[in-house]
Amino acid sequence: MTSTALSTRLLCGNRVLDLAHTHVMGILNVTPDSFSDGGCFSQSDAALRHAEAMAAAGATLIDVGGESTRPGARAVSPLEELERVAQIVERIARELDVIISVDTSTPSVMRETARLGAGLINDVRSLQREGALDAAAATGLPVCLMHMRGEPGNMQDNPRYDDLVGEVGDFLAERIAQCASVGIAAEKIILDPGFGFAKTLQHNLSLFKHMGALHALGRPLLVGVSRKSMIGQALSRPVGERLYGGLALAALAVTKGARILRVHDVAETVDVVRMIAAVELAE
Ligand code: YH5
């Protein structure tokens, strides 16, 4: 009893993340066009206010990302990526009671943002970039390893799997082993099936349906489907009309055991999580 209870607690810098229950992670994009509302606030003020609103709505984590992983997005230099995220990481760490996750594959960004107060490294490339394993290990922070094949620019070119869930599981198991080789303990790892990354609609739906099988790897799951094209394609909805589909997937993900939901719509998703918890706490 005690050992299971203890193993759900992850030390994220100076904050504890208790994965005995489900958490909502708010998405904070800090690519140049994200907060250019033409107003009199600086980009960093606008981003901080957005982070503040998500924290007030119940996000326990804020995922700060300075690199666009959309197909066709321009490559960003490590320095440019760091300039985008450093100030906002520092300000959130100083002003808000949340765990800062950094959505990055760049070793120097991992090291520097950890120093500025980040609590979690979220790498869609699963620490496969040169130097990323060592950089992540040096921070001592927990890491989220996500399944993807190829690079964002080519990942949607005819993705094929013989055994989708098995191959996603094998990939994540291999990345856990690579982490072990540099001293990142399995206890610090969160796993993510990588919805929308190198997967067709049918792959995404099938992986979602069977994601429970990934619990065999023994680590908590993070799910990111908010506003993604799997909702758009399944429901024929443009990106601005994917909230209800996303909330349905959020509820399903919780029932399938996901412990972190990475979303744009924090308040709505927090209600989903709380409502499920209320029912589960009933006699
Ligand atoms: C993820 O799943 N995704 S960036 C296309 C969209 C909407 C959203 C309009 N970072 C994940 O959020 N990190 C991203 O359609 C992530 N898991 C983890 N761990 C892509 C994104 C998005 C893309």
Residues whose N, C-alpha, C, O or C-beta is under 5 A from the ligand:
A	BS01	YH5	T69 N122 C144 M146 D192 G194 F195 G224 S226 R227 K228 S229 V239
